[in-house]
Amino acid sequence: MSAELAGAQWFKSSRSNGQANCVEVAFLDDGRVAMRDSKQQGKGPALVFTASEWDAFMGGVADGEFQRP
């Protein structure tokens, strides 16, 4: 994990079932949002999105664009 994420505060969804099969997100000071796989226990890679990318994703979720067929 990069040094810029070392002090990040990570969150799991409240819908997490307590298992390790989750994603975690961290809201970074500069407005970006990082996402990682909780199974990696902080040792794996993280995806980092700009604020605009994250807002577009969340808008798609709210609009139902990612519903299973």
PDB file of N, CA, C and O in Angstrom:
ATOM      1  N   MET A   1       0.847  -1.170   0.000  1.00  0.00           N
ATOM      2  CA  MET A   1       0.000   0.000   0.000  1.00  0.00           C
ATOM      3  C   MET A   1       0.891   1.231   0.000  1.00  0.00           C
ATOM      4  O   MET A   1       1.962   1.230   0.607  1.00  0.00           O
ATOM      5  N   SER A   2       0.461   2.251  -0.661  1.00  0.00           N
ATOM      6  CA  SER A   2       1.273   3.457  -0.776  1.00  0.00           C
ATOM      7  C   SER A   2       1.306   4.226   0.541  1.00  0.00           C
ATOM      8  O   SER A   2       0.418   4.087   1.383  1.00  0.00           O
ATOM      9  N   ALA A   3       2.336   5.030   0.698  1.00  0.00           N
ATOM     10  CA  ALA A   3       2.510   5.820   1.910  1.00  0.00           C
ATOM     11  C   ALA A   3       1.343   6.786   2.105  1.00  0.00           C
ATOM     12  O   ALA A   3       0.976   7.080   3.242  1.00  0.00           O
ATOM     13  N   GLU A   4       0.750   7.288   1.009  1.00  0.00           N
ATOM     14  CA  GLU A   4      -0.355   8.235   1.137  1.00  0.00           C
ATOM     15  C   GLU A   4      -1.587   7.617   1.786  1.00  0.00           C
ATOM     16  O   GLU A   4      -2.442   8.341   2.296  1.00  0.00           O
ATOM     17  N   LEU A   5      -1.690   6.293   1.775  1.00  0.00           N
ATOM     18  CA  LEU A   5      -2.841   5.617   2.374  1.00  0.00           C
ATOM     19  C   LEU A   5      -2.545   5.061   3.763  1.00  0.00           C
ATOM     20  O   LEU A   5      -3.434   4.512   4.415  1.00  0.00           O
ATOM     21  N   ALA A   6      -1.306   5.197   4.218  1.00  0.00           N
ATOM     22  CA  ALA A   6      -0.900   4.601   5.498  1.00  0.00           C
ATOM     23  C   ALA A   6      -1.725   5.114   6.671  1.00  0.00           C
ATOM     24  O   ALA A   6      -2.028   4.345   7.583  1.00  0.00           O
ATOM     25  N   GLY A   7      -2.093   6.377   6.671  1.00  0.00           N
ATOM     26  CA  GLY A   7      -2.859   6.933   7.783  1.00  0.00           C
ATOM     27  C   GLY A   7      -4.341   7.034   7.518  1.00  0.00           C
ATOM     28  O   GLY A   7      -5.066   7.645   8.303  1.00  0.00           O
ATOM     29  N   ALA A   8      -4.812   6.448   6.425  1.00  0.00           N
ATOM     30  CA  ALA A   8      -6.228   6.553   6.061  1.00  0.00           C
ATOM     31  C   ALA A   8      -7.102   5.798   7.049  1.00  0.00           C
ATOM     32  O   ALA A   8      -6.706   4.762   7.584  1.00  0.00           O
ATOM     33  N   GLN A   9      -8.297   6.329   7.285  1.00  0.00           N
ATOM     34  CA  GLN A   9      -9.270   5.653   8.132  1.00  0.00           C
ATOM     35  C   GLN A   9     -10.241   4.912   7.219  1.00  0.00           C
ATOM     36  O   GLN A   9     -10.952   5.527   6.424  1.00  0.00           O
ATOM     37  N   TRP A  10     -10.264   3.590   7.339  1.00  0.00           N
ATOM     38  CA  TRP A  10     -11.045   2.748   6.447  1.00  0.00           C
ATOM     39  C   TRP A  10     -12.387   2.389   7.073  1.00  0.00           C
ATOM     40  O   TRP A  10     -12.496   2.223   8.288  1.00  0.00           O
ATOM     41  N   PHE A  11     -13.413   2.270   6.216  1.00  0.00           N
ATOM     42  CA  PHE A  11     -14.766   1.960   6.652  1.00  0.00           C
ATOM     43  C   PHE A  11     -15.328   0.806   5.836  1.00  0.00           C
ATOM     44  O   PHE A  11     -15.081   0.709   4.634  1.00  0.00           O
ATOM     45  N   LYS A  12     -16.089  -0.072   6.495  1.00  0.00           N
ATOM     46  CA  LYS A  12     -16.856  -1.117   5.821  1.00  0.00           C
ATOM     47  C   LYS A  12     -18.318  -0.696   5.827  1.00  0.00           C
ATOM     48  O   LYS A  12     -18.745   0.088   6.675  1.00  0.00           O
ATOM     49  N   SER A  13     -19.062  -1.209   4.898  1.00  0.00           N
ATOM     50  CA  SER A  13     -20.488  -0.939   4.846  1.00  0.00           C
ATOM     51  C   SER A  13     -21.188  -1.489   6.085  1.00  0.00           C
ATOM     52  O   SER A  13     -20.795  -2.520   6.632  1.00  0.00           O
ATOM     53  N   SER A  14     -22.216  -0.793   6.509  1.00  0.00           N
ATOM     54  CA  SER A  14     -23.029  -1.300   7.618  1.00  0.00           C
ATOM     55  C   SER A  14     -23.793  -2.554   7.199  1.00  0.00           C
ATOM     56  O   SER A  14     -24.326  -3.268   8.047  1.00  0.00           O
ATOM     57  N   ARG A  15     -23.847  -2.821   5.903  1.00  0.00           N
ATOM     58  CA  ARG A  15     -24.496  -4.030   5.394  1.00  0.00           C
ATOM     59  C   ARG A  15     -23.554  -5.226   5.366  1.00  0.00           C
ATOM     60  O   ARG A  15     -23.949  -6.323   4.971  1.00  0.00           O
ATOM     61  N   SER A  16     -22.320  -5.020   5.781  1.00  0.00           N
ATOM     62  CA  SER A  16     -21.355  -6.112   5.850  1.00  0.00           C
ATOM     63  C   SER A  16     -21.873  -7.162   6.815  1.00  0.00           C
ATOM     64  O   SER A  16     -22.425  -6.834   7.865  1.00  0.00           O
ATOM     65  N   ASN A  17     -21.694  -8.419   6.457  1.00  0.00           N
ATOM     66  CA  ASN A  17     -22.208  -9.491   7.306  1.00  0.00           C
ATOM     67  C   ASN A  17     -21.190  -9.965   8.345  1.00  0.00           C
ATOM     68  O   ASN A  17     -21.377 -11.022   8.949  1.00  0.00           O
ATOM     69  N   GLY A  18     -20.136  -9.213   8.558  1.00  0.00           N
ATOM     70  CA  GLY A  18     -19.144  -9.581   9.559  1.00  0.00           C
ATOM     71  C   GLY A  18     -18.055 -10.487   9.019  1.00  0.00           C
ATOM     72  O   GLY A  18     -17.072 -10.755   9.710  1.00  0.00           O
ATOM     73  N   GLN A  19     -18.217 -10.957   7.807  1.00  0.00           N
ATOM     74  CA  GLN A  19     -17.202 -11.793   7.185  1.00  0.00           C
ATOM     75  C   GLN A  19     -16.115 -10.893   6.593  1.00  0.00           C
ATOM     76  O   GLN A  19     -16.241  -9.669   6.600  1.00  0.00           O
ATOM     77  N   ALA A  20     -15.068 -11.500   6.089  1.00  0.00           N
ATOM     78  CA  ALA A  20     -13.975 -10.732   5.493  1.00  0.00           C
ATOM     79  C   ALA A  20     -14.212 -10.448   4.015  1.00  0.00           C
ATOM     80  O   ALA A  20     -13.341  -9.888   3.349  1.00  0.00           O
ATOM     81  N   ASN A  21     -15.365 -10.821   3.498  1.00  0.00           N
ATOM     82  CA  ASN A  21     -15.654 -10.662   2.071  1.00  0.00           C
ATOM     83  C   ASN A  21     -16.298  -9.311   1.794  1.00  0.00           C
ATOM     84  O   ASN A  21     -17.443  -9.237   1.349  1.00  0.00           O
ATOM     85  N   CYS A  22     -15.563  -8.262   2.057  1.00  0.00           N
ATOM     86  CA  CYS A  22     -16.105  -6.909   1.922  1.00  0.00           C
ATOM     87  C   CYS A  22     -15.094  -6.022   1.217  1.00  0.00           C
ATOM     88  O   CYS A  22     -13.930  -6.379   1.035  1.00  0.00           O
ATOM     89  N   VAL A  23     -15.573  -4.874   0.834  1.00  0.00           N
ATOM     90  CA  VAL A  23     -14.666  -3.819   0.421  1.00  0.00           C
ATOM     91  C   VAL A  23     -14.695  -2.753   1.507  1.00  0.00           C
ATOM     92  O   VAL A  23     -15.676  -2.610   2.236  1.00  0.00           O
ATOM     93  N   GLU A  24     -13.617  -2.021   1.596  1.00  0.00           N
ATOM     94  CA  GLU A  24     -13.518  -0.916   2.536  1.00  0.00           C
ATOM     95  C   GLU A  24     -13.204   0.346   1.743  1.00  0.00           C
ATOM     96  O   GLU A  24     -12.543   0.287   0.707  1.00  0.00           O
ATOM     97  N   VAL A  25     -13.674   1.470   2.227  1.00  0.00           N
ATOM     98  CA  VAL A  25     -13.367   2.746   1.586  1.00  0.00           C
ATOM     99  C   VAL A  25     -12.744   3.686   2.605  1.00  0.00           C
ATOM    100  O   VAL A  25     -12.985   3.587   3.808  1.00  0.00           O
ATOM    101  N   ALA A  26     -11.939   4.598   2.086  1.00  0.00           N
ATOM    102  CA  ALA A  26     -11.340   5.654   2.900  1.00  0.00           C
ATOM    103  C   ALA A  26     -11.508   6.961   2.155  1.00  0.00           C
ATOM    104  O   ALA A  26     -11.235   7.041   0.957  1.00  0.00           O
ATOM    105  N   PHE A  27     -11.953   7.979   2.859  1.00  0.00           N
ATOM    106  CA  PHE A  27     -12.123   9.304   2.278  1.00  0.00           C
ATOM    107  C   PHE A  27     -10.861  10.097   2.590  1.00  0.00           C
ATOM    108  O   PHE A  27     -10.589  10.412   3.748  1.00  0.00           O
ATOM    109  N   LEU A  28     -10.096  10.416   1.559  1.00  0.00           N
ATOM    110  CA  LEU A  28      -8.797  11.063   1.721  1.00  0.00           C
ATOM    111  C   LEU A  28      -8.950  12.577   1.850  1.00  0.00           C
ATOM    112  O   LEU A  28      -9.938  13.154   1.397  1.00  0.00           O
ATOM    113  N   ASP A  29      -7.963  13.203   2.469  1.00  0.00           N
ATOM    114  CA  ASP A  29      -8.016  14.641   2.741  1.00  0.00           C
ATOM    115  C   ASP A  29      -8.187  15.495   1.492  1.00  0.00           C
ATOM    116  O   ASP A  29      -8.778  16.572   1.559  1.00  0.00           O
ATOM    117  N   ASP A  30      -7.681  15.031   0.358  1.00  0.00           N
ATOM    118  CA  ASP A  30      -7.754  15.841  -0.870  1.00  0.00           C
ATOM    119  C   ASP A  30      -9.035  15.597  -1.671  1.00  0.00           C
ATOM    120  O   ASP A  30      -9.159  16.075  -2.799  1.00  0.00           O
ATOM    121  N   GLY A  31      -9.984  14.858  -1.097  1.00  0.00           N
ATOM    122  CA  GLY A  31     -11.264  14.613  -1.757  1.00  0.00           C
ATOM    123  C   GLY A  31     -11.344  13.295  -2.499  1.00  0.00           C
ATOM    124  O   GLY A  31     -12.434  12.871  -2.883  1.00  0.00           O
ATOM    125  N   ARG A  32     -10.203  12.634  -2.711  1.00  0.00           N
ATOM    126  CA  ARG A  32     -10.245  11.341  -3.392  1.00  0.00           C
ATOM    127  C   ARG A  32     -10.790  10.270  -2.452  1.00  0.00           C
ATOM    128  O   ARG A  32     -10.842  10.457  -1.236  1.00  0.00           O
ATOM    129  N   VAL A  33     -11.190   9.155  -3.035  1.00  0.00           N
ATOM    130  CA  VAL A  33     -11.732   8.034  -2.276  1.00  0.00           C
ATOM    131  C   VAL A  33     -10.942   6.785  -2.650  1.00  0.00           C
ATOM    132  O   VAL A  33     -10.781   6.473  -3.830  1.00  0.00           O
ATOM    133  N   ALA A  34     -10.455   6.078  -1.645  1.00  0.00           N
ATOM    134  CA  ALA A  34      -9.717   4.838  -1.864  1.00  0.00           C
ATOM    135  C   ALA A  34     -10.621   3.650  -1.525  1.00  0.00           C
ATOM    136  O   ALA A  34     -11.463   3.735  -0.632  1.00  0.00           O
ATOM    137  N   MET A  35     -10.437   2.552  -2.245  1.00  0.00           N
ATOM    138  CA  MET A  35     -11.207   1.334  -2.009  1.00  0.00           C
ATOM    139  C   MET A  35     -10.254   0.152  -2.020  1.00  0.00           C
ATOM    140  O   MET A  35      -9.351   0.076  -2.853  1.00  0.00           O
ATOM    141  N   ARG A  36     -10.464  -0.775  -1.082  1.00  0.00           N
ATOM    142  CA  ARG A  36      -9.623  -1.967  -1.019  1.00  0.00           C
ATOM    143  C   ARG A  36     -10.443  -3.178  -0.611  1.00  0.00           C
ATOM    144  O   ARG A  36     -11.564  -3.046  -0.121  1.00  0.00           O
ATOM    145  N   ASP A  37      -9.881  -4.347  -0.813  1.00  0.00           N
ATOM    146  CA  ASP A  37     -10.485  -5.626  -0.449  1.00  0.00           C
ATOM    147  C   ASP A  37     -10.127  -5.926   0.998  1.00  0.00           C
ATOM    148  O   ASP A  37      -8.947  -5.979   1.346  1.00  0.00           O
ATOM    149  N   SER A  38     -11.120  -6.122   1.835  1.00  0.00           N
ATOM    150  CA  SER A  38     -10.848  -6.340   3.255  1.00  0.00           C
ATOM    151  C   SER A  38     -10.129  -7.660   3.530  1.00  0.00           C
ATOM    152  O   SER A  38      -9.493  -7.806   4.574  1.00  0.00           O
ATOM    153  N   LYS A  39     -10.221  -8.623   2.611  1.00  0.00           N
ATOM    154  CA  LYS A  39      -9.535  -9.909   2.829  1.00  0.00           C
ATOM    155  C   LYS A  39      -8.020  -9.760   2.855  1.00  0.00           C
ATOM    156  O   LYS A  39      -7.317 -10.607   3.407  1.00  0.00           O
ATOM    157  N   GLN A  40      -7.522  -8.690   2.262  1.00  0.00           N
ATOM    158  CA  GLN A  40      -6.074  -8.480   2.191  1.00  0.00           C
ATOM    159  C   GLN A  40      -5.506  -7.881   3.483  1.00  0.00           C
ATOM    160  O   GLN A  40      -4.289  -7.749   3.617  1.00  0.00           O
ATOM    161  N   GLN A  41      -6.364  -7.524   4.422  1.00  0.00           N
ATOM    162  CA  GLN A  41      -5.970  -6.984   5.730  1.00  0.00           C
ATOM    163  C   GLN A  41      -4.990  -5.815   5.602  1.00  0.00           C
ATOM    164  O   GLN A  41      -4.023  -5.716   6.357  1.00  0.00           O
ATOM    165  N   GLY A  42      -5.253  -4.945   4.648  1.00  0.00           N
ATOM    166  CA  GLY A  42      -4.439  -3.754   4.473  1.00  0.00           C
ATOM    167  C   GLY A  42      -3.137  -3.956   3.731  1.00  0.00           C
ATOM    168  O   GLY A  42      -2.357  -3.014   3.591  1.00  0.00           O
ATOM    169  N   LYS A  43      -2.880  -5.165   3.252  1.00  0.00           N
ATOM    170  CA  LYS A  43      -1.616  -5.448   2.577  1.00  0.00           C
ATOM    171  C   LYS A  43      -1.740  -5.497   1.056  1.00  0.00           C
ATOM    172  O   LYS A  43      -0.729  -5.558   0.355  1.00  0.00           O
ATOM    173  N   GLY A  44      -2.942  -5.473   0.552  1.00  0.00           N
ATOM    174  CA  GLY A  44      -3.151  -5.564  -0.884  1.00  0.00           C
ATOM    175  C   GLY A  44      -3.250  -4.199  -1.527  1.00  0.00           C
ATOM    176  O   GLY A  44      -3.066  -3.177  -0.867  1.00  0.00           O
ATOM    177  N   PRO A  45      -3.539  -4.184  -2.815  1.00  0.00           N
ATOM    178  CA  PRO A  45      -3.648  -2.920  -3.538  1.00  0.00           C
ATOM    179  C   PRO A  45      -4.943  -2.181  -3.184  1.00  0.00           C
ATOM    180  O   PRO A  45      -5.884  -2.765  -2.646  1.00  0.00           O
ATOM    181  N   ALA A  46      -4.963  -0.920  -3.492  1.00  0.00           N
ATOM    182  CA  ALA A  46      -6.167  -0.103  -3.327  1.00  0.00           C
ATOM    183  C   ALA A  46      -6.401   0.658  -4.627  1.00  0.00           C
ATOM    184  O   ALA A  46      -5.458   1.074  -5.300  1.00  0.00           O
ATOM    185  N   LEU A  47      -7.657   0.827  -4.959  1.00  0.00           N
ATOM    186  CA  LEU A  47      -8.040   1.683  -6.074  1.00  0.00           C
ATOM    187  C   LEU A  47      -8.309   3.067  -5.508  1.00  0.00           C
ATOM    188  O   LEU A  47      -8.906   3.196  -4.439  1.00  0.00           O
ATOM    189  N   VAL A  48      -7.877   4.093  -6.209  1.00  0.00           N
ATOM    190  CA  VAL A  48      -8.106   5.464  -5.751  1.00  0.00           C
ATOM    191  C   VAL A  48      -8.863   6.217  -6.833  1.00  0.00           C
ATOM    192  O   VAL A  48      -8.450   6.251  -7.993  1.00  0.00           O
ATOM    193  N   PHE A  49      -9.977   6.820  -6.436  1.00  0.00           N
ATOM    194  CA  PHE A  49     -10.857   7.532  -7.360  1.00  0.00           C
ATOM    195  C   PHE A  49     -10.874   9.017  -7.027  1.00  0.00           C
ATOM    196  O   PHE A  49     -10.768   9.404  -5.864  1.00  0.00           O
ATOM    197  N   THR A  50     -11.009   9.842  -8.060  1.00  0.00           N
ATOM    198  CA  THR A  50     -11.204  11.267  -7.818  1.00  0.00           C
ATOM    199  C   THR A  50     -12.598  11.465  -7.222  1.00  0.00           C
ATOM    200  O   THR A  50     -13.440  10.568  -7.271  1.00  0.00           O
ATOM    201  N   ALA A  51     -12.824  12.636  -6.666  1.00  0.00           N
ATOM    202  CA  ALA A  51     -14.145  12.940  -6.114  1.00  0.00           C
ATOM    203  C   ALA A  51     -15.215  12.848  -7.198  1.00  0.00           C
ATOM    204  O   ALA A  51     -16.310  12.348  -6.938  1.00  0.00           O
ATOM    205  N   SER A  52     -14.920  13.318  -8.397  1.00  0.00           N
ATOM    206  CA  SER A  52     -15.888  13.269  -9.500  1.00  0.00           C
ATOM    207  C   SER A  52     -16.201  11.839  -9.910  1.00  0.00           C
ATOM    208  O   SER A  52     -17.355  11.505 -10.178  1.00  0.00           O
ATOM    209  N   GLU A  53     -15.179  10.995  -9.960  1.00  0.00           N
ATOM    210  CA  GLU A  53     -15.402   9.585 -10.302  1.00  0.00           C
ATOM    211  C   GLU A  53     -16.274   8.911  -9.250  1.00  0.00           C
ATOM    212  O   GLU A  53     -17.195   8.167  -9.585  1.00  0.00           O
ATOM    213  N   TRP A  54     -15.983   9.171  -7.983  1.00  0.00           N
ATOM    214  CA  TRP A  54     -16.762   8.563  -6.897  1.00  0.00           C
ATOM    215  C   TRP A  54     -18.210   9.041  -6.934  1.00  0.00           C
ATOM    216  O   TRP A  54     -19.135   8.247  -6.767  1.00  0.00           O
ATOM    217  N   ASP A  55     -18.405  10.349  -7.154  1.00  0.00           N
ATOM    218  CA  ASP A  55     -19.763  10.892  -7.224  1.00  0.00           C
ATOM    219  C   ASP A  55     -20.548  10.279  -8.378  1.00  0.00           C
ATOM    220  O   ASP A  55     -21.736   9.993  -8.233  1.00  0.00           O
ATOM    221  N   ALA A  56     -19.893  10.075  -9.525  1.00  0.00           N
ATOM    222  CA  ALA A  56     -20.556   9.442 -10.668  1.00  0.00           C
ATOM    223  C   ALA A  56     -20.937   8.001 -10.339  1.00  0.00           C
ATOM    224  O   ALA A  56     -22.031   7.556 -10.687  1.00  0.00           O
ATOM    225  N   PHE A  57     -20.059   7.279  -9.682  1.00  0.00           N
ATOM    226  CA  PHE A  57     -20.353   5.899  -9.279  1.00  0.00           C
ATOM    227  C   PHE A  57     -21.536   5.864  -8.311  1.00  0.00           C
ATOM    228  O   PHE A  57     -22.470   5.085  -8.499  1.00  0.00           O
ATOM    229  N   MET A  58     -21.498   6.698  -7.289  1.00  0.00           N
ATOM    230  CA  MET A  58     -22.575   6.709  -6.300  1.00  0.00           C
ATOM    231  C   MET A  58     -23.902   7.128  -6.938  1.00  0.00           C
ATOM    232  O   MET A  58     -24.961   6.627  -6.558  1.00  0.00           O
ATOM    233  N   GLY A  59     -23.845   8.044  -7.904  1.00  0.00           N
ATOM    234  CA  GLY A  59     -25.056   8.421  -8.630  1.00  0.00           C
ATOM    235  C   GLY A  59     -25.631   7.249  -9.398  1.00  0.00           C
ATOM    236  O   GLY A  59     -26.848   7.064  -9.438  1.00  0.00           O
ATOM    237  N   GLY A  60     -24.753   6.450 -10.013  1.00  0.00           N
ATOM    238  CA  GLY A  60     -25.196   5.258 -10.726  1.00  0.00           C
ATOM    239  C   GLY A  60     -25.815   4.234  -9.793  1.00  0.00           C
ATOM    240  O   GLY A  60     -26.806   3.592 -10.142  1.00  0.00           O
ATOM    241  N   VAL A  61     -25.239   4.078  -8.612  1.00  0.00           N
ATOM    242  CA  VAL A  61     -25.807   3.161  -7.624  1.00  0.00           C
ATOM    243  C   VAL A  61     -27.197   3.645  -7.218  1.00  0.00           C
ATOM    244  O   VAL A  61     -28.145   2.861  -7.188  1.00  0.00           O
ATOM    245  N   ALA A  62     -27.317   4.924  -6.910  1.00  0.00           N
ATOM    246  CA  ALA A  62     -28.597   5.490  -6.477  1.00  0.00           C
ATOM    247  C   ALA A  62     -29.663   5.367  -7.575  1.00  0.00           C
ATOM    248  O   ALA A  62     -30.846   5.189  -7.281  1.00  0.00           O
ATOM    249  N   ASP A  63     -29.239   5.461  -8.828  1.00  0.00           N
ATOM    250  CA  ASP A  63     -30.169   5.371  -9.954  1.00  0.00           C
ATOM    251  C   ASP A  63     -30.473   3.930 -10.362  1.00  0.00           C
ATOM    252  O   ASP A  63     -31.272   3.707 -11.271  1.00  0.00           O
ATOM    253  N   GLY A  64     -29.854   2.958  -9.710  1.00  0.00           N
ATOM    254  CA  GLY A  64     -30.130   1.555 -10.014  1.00  0.00           C
ATOM    255  C   GLY A  64     -29.407   1.025 -11.240  1.00  0.00           C
ATOM    256  O   GLY A  64     -29.785  -0.016 -11.777  1.00  0.00           O
ATOM    257  N   GLU A  65     -28.371   1.725 -11.692  1.00  0.00           N
ATOM    258  CA  GLU A  65     -27.663   1.312 -12.900  1.00  0.00           C
ATOM    259  C   GLU A  65     -26.897   0.003 -12.745  1.00  0.00           C
ATOM    260  O   GLU A  65     -26.543  -0.620 -13.746  1.00  0.00           O
ATOM    261  N   PHE A  66     -26.638  -0.418 -11.533  1.00  0.00           N
ATOM    262  CA  PHE A  66     -25.818  -1.618 -11.326  1.00  0.00           C
ATOM    263  C   PHE A  66     -26.609  -2.790 -10.773  1.00  0.00           C
ATOM    264  O   PHE A  66     -26.041  -3.704 -10.175  1.00  0.00           O
ATOM    265  N   GLN A  67     -27.926  -2.762 -10.973  1.00  0.00           N
ATOM    266  CA  GLN A  67     -28.754  -3.882 -10.522  1.00  0.00           C
ATOM    267  C   GLN A  67     -28.443  -5.124 -11.346  1.00  0.00           C
ATOM    268  O   GLN A  67     -28.173  -5.038 -12.544  1.00  0.00           O
ATOM    269  N   ARG A  68     -28.485  -6.259 -10.701  1.00  0.00           N
ATOM    270  CA  ARG A  68     -28.272  -7.513 -11.428  1.00  0.00           C
ATOM    271  C   ARG A  68     -29.401  -7.719 -12.432  1.00  0.00           C
ATOM    272  O   ARG A  68     -30.551  -7.366 -12.169  1.00  0.00           O
ATOM    273  N   PRO A  69     -29.060  -8.293 -13.585  1.00  0.00           N
ATOM    274  CA  PRO A  69     -30.115  -8.556 -14.590  1.00  0.00           C
ATOM    275  C   PRO A  69     -31.070  -9.637 -14.111  1.00  0.00           C
ATOM    276  O   PRO A  69     -32.013  -9.986 -14.821  1.00  0.00           O
TER     277      PRO A  69
END
